[in-house]
Amino acid sequence: MNSTDRFFYWIGWGLTMAFLVLVVLEFYGIFALTDLGIPCAFRTATGHYCPGCGGTHAVCSLARGQLAKSFCEHAAVPCAACLLFVFLFWNTLISFCNRRKSSVKLPALHFHTAYLYWILFVILIQWIIKLILA
């Protein structure tokens, strides 16, 4: 892994751990993710959905294991979670395989800006659909 991959690898693990803590807190009723009470500034000012509207609900649904509901609320959230899972799983696997001096050398899965463009495209499509249906 190069330094950029390593940076995103550790950021990804940090986000994953924070998400798992929120899942546990939500599961035991210690913290409800939907009770944040912060209104969307864009929607308050314009009356229209913002590109991120539904993101918090999508994260909450994902935390409850409701993948289809999460996808309907904001498609970018489960897509980004899937990309993150593949990136973390593969790079963890290769770090263990390559460290053991095995004969099989697996290539690293590198971070590419195309992944960000893909997620931004999903966000844009989701936003346009919400504006049309509203």
C-alpha positions as CSV (number, residue, x, y, z in Angstrom):
1,M,0.0,0.0,0.0
2,N,1.2,3.5,-0.7
3,S,0.8,6.4,1.7
4,T,-2.6,7.5,0.3
5,D,-4.0,4.0,0.6
6,R,-2.6,3.7,4.1
7,F,-4.2,7.0,5.1
8,F,-7.6,6.0,3.8
9,Y,-7.2,2.5,5.2
10,W,-6.8,3.8,8.8
11,I,-9.5,6.5,8.3
12,G,-11.8,3.7,7.1
13,W,-11.1,1.6,10.1
14,G,-11.7,4.6,12.4
15,L,-15.1,5.3,10.7
16,T,-16.0,1.7,10.9
17,M,-15.2,1.5,14.6
18,A,-17.2,4.7,15.3
19,F,-20.1,3.3,13.3
20,L,-20.0,0.0,15.3
21,V,-20.0,2.0,18.6
22,L,-23.1,3.9,17.4
23,V,-24.7,0.5,16.4
24,V,-24.1,-0.9,19.8
25,L,-25.4,2.3,21.5
26,E,-28.5,2.3,19.3
27,F,-29.1,-1.4,20.0
28,Y,-29.0,-1.0,23.7
29,G,-31.1,2.2,23.6
30,I,-28.4,4.4,25.1
31,F,-28.4,6.7,22.1
32,A,-31.0,7.2,19.4
33,L,-29.4,8.3,16.1
34,T,-32.6,9.9,14.8
35,D,-33.0,12.2,17.9
36,L,-30.2,14.5,16.9
37,G,-32.7,17.4,16.3
38,I,-30.5,19.3,13.8
39,P,-32.6,20.6,10.9
40,C,-31.2,20.7,7.4
41,A,-30.0,24.3,6.8
42,F,-30.4,24.0,3.0
43,R,-34.0,22.7,3.2
44,T,-34.9,25.3,5.8
45,A,-33.5,28.1,3.6
46,T,-34.8,26.9,0.2
47,G,-37.7,24.6,0.9
48,H,-36.1,22.0,-1.3
49,Y,-34.2,18.8,-0.6
50,C,-30.4,19.1,-0.3
51,P,-28.1,16.5,-1.9
52,G,-27.5,15.0,1.5
53,C,-31.2,14.8,2.7
54,G,-31.9,11.3,3.9
55,G,-28.3,10.5,4.7
56,T,-28.8,10.4,8.5
57,H,-31.9,8.2,8.1
58,A,-29.9,6.0,5.7
59,V,-27.1,5.6,8.2
60,C,-29.7,4.7,10.9
61,S,-31.3,2.1,8.7
62,L,-27.9,0.7,7.8
63,A,-27.1,0.5,11.5
64,R,-30.3,-1.5,12.1
65,G,-29.5,-3.8,9.2
66,Q,-32.2,-2.5,6.9
67,L,-30.2,-2.3,3.7
68,A,-33.1,-1.9,1.3
69,K,-34.6,1.0,3.4
70,S,-31.1,2.6,3.7
71,F,-30.7,2.4,-0.1
72,C,-34.2,4.0,-0.6
73,E,-33.5,6.8,1.8
74,H,-30.1,7.7,0.3
75,A,-28.4,5.4,-2.1
76,A,-24.9,6.8,-1.6
77,V,-24.7,5.6,2.0
78,P,-24.9,1.8,1.4
79,C,-22.9,2.2,-1.8
80,A,-20.1,4.0,0.1
81,A,-20.3,1.4,2.9
82,C,-19.9,-1.4,0.4
83,L,-16.9,0.2,-1.2
84,L,-15.4,0.8,2.2
85,F,-16.0,-2.8,3.3
86,V,-14.3,-4.2,0.1
87,F,-11.4,-1.8,0.5
88,L,-10.8,-2.6,4.1
89,F,-11.4,-6.4,3.8
90,W,-9.1,-6.7,0.8
91,N,-6.3,-4.6,2.1
92,T,-6.4,-6.3,5.5
93,L,-6.3,-9.7,3.7
94,I,-3.3,-8.8,1.7
95,S,-1.5,-7.3,4.7
96,F,-1.8,-10.7,6.5
97,C,-0.9,-12.7,3.4
98,N,2.1,-10.6,2.4
99,R,3.4,-10.5,6.0
100,R,3.5,-14.2,6.3
101,K,6.0,-14.6,3.4
102,S,3.6,-16.8,1.6
103,S,4.2,-17.7,-2.1
104,V,0.9,-16.0,-3.0
105,K,1.4,-12.2,-3.3
106,L,-1.9,-10.4,-3.6
107,P,-2.1,-7.0,-5.2
108,A,-3.3,-4.1,-3.1
109,L,-6.7,-2.4,-3.8
110,H,-5.8,1.2,-4.4
111,F,-7.8,4.3,-3.7
112,H,-8.9,6.0,-6.9
113,T,-10.7,9.3,-7.2
114,A,-13.0,7.5,-9.6
115,Y,-14.6,6.0,-6.5
116,L,-15.4,9.5,-5.2
117,Y,-16.8,10.6,-8.6
118,W,-19.0,7.5,-8.6
119,I,-20.4,8.3,-5.2
120,L,-21.0,11.9,-6.2
121,F,-22.8,10.7,-9.3
122,V,-25.1,8.5,-7.1
123,I,-25.7,11.5,-4.8
124,L,-26.6,13.7,-7.8
125,I,-29.0,11.2,-9.3
126,Q,-30.6,10.6,-5.9
127,W,-31.0,14.4,-5.4
128,I,-32.6,14.9,-8.9
129,I,-35.1,12.1,-8.3
130,K,-36.1,13.5,-4.9
131,L,-36.5,17.0,-6.4
132,I,-38.7,15.6,-9.2
133,L,-40.8,13.4,-6.9
134,A,-41.2,16.2,-4.2
